[in-house]
Amino acid sequence: DIQMTQSPSSLSASVGDRVTITCRASQSISSYLNWYQQKPGKAPKLLIYAASSLQSGVPSRFSGSGSGTDFTLTISSLQPEDFATYYCQHSYITPLGFGGGTKVEIK
Amino acid sequence: EVQLVESGGGLVQPGGSLRLSCAASGFTFSNYGMSWVRQAPGKGLEWVSGFSGSGHSTYYADSVKGRFTISRDNSKNTLYLQMNSLRDEDTAVYHCAKTKRTSNDWEFDYWGQGTLVTVSS
């Protein structure tokens, strides 16, 4: 099975900060990498699919990059509504796998 | 508007069974892959099982293989998860999720709010 490792597991940031979250796959997954945002008590929300494609309706301050084994989610200017937990997910092959999550908290 | 509404969760003893349902609306259900994804209390997301975009092939996580069975009734726009031989570690909120595309891809663009399954004696 492909293992997904996210870092950091948590971070503190201020409104307006640039935030970067990384995700590493245990083997190459080409660009089969997706990013989700989850707020407490809510269902996950798709932000980025296929490593760098922005899901419809998602603000352009979110961007994704990478291919192979190393991927990045960037929030260019953190907004109050962005405080949440973020998960990467590979969709290369079943079983699908999620990273452990990165909790973005208010500094 | 796409809606996914799960039901069927509850408290069950170890070794027991439960069947979850996910009622879908707002899209052509038969055209899309569907999956179950769970989240144990305070933990991350774990993919459990799914139908591919073709709607015919089924897949399972190793942790549930042989115990859980996914099925769908396209005439009722409903996804199911039959869970047998339940264990304490199956305790979680179970979400159903719809794939974004009709091809055999596994990005999930809509999720239900989930139904809580608690396995405890």
Interface residues (C-beta under 8 A of the other chain):
Chain A: D1 Y32 N34 Y36 Q38 K42 A43 P44 K45 L46 Y49 A50 Q55 Y87 Q89 S91 T94 P95 L96 G97 F98 G99 G100 G101
Chain B: S35 V37 G44 L45 E46 W47 G50 Y59 Y60 A61 D62 H95 A97 K100 D105 W106 E107 F108 D109 W111 G112 Q113 G114
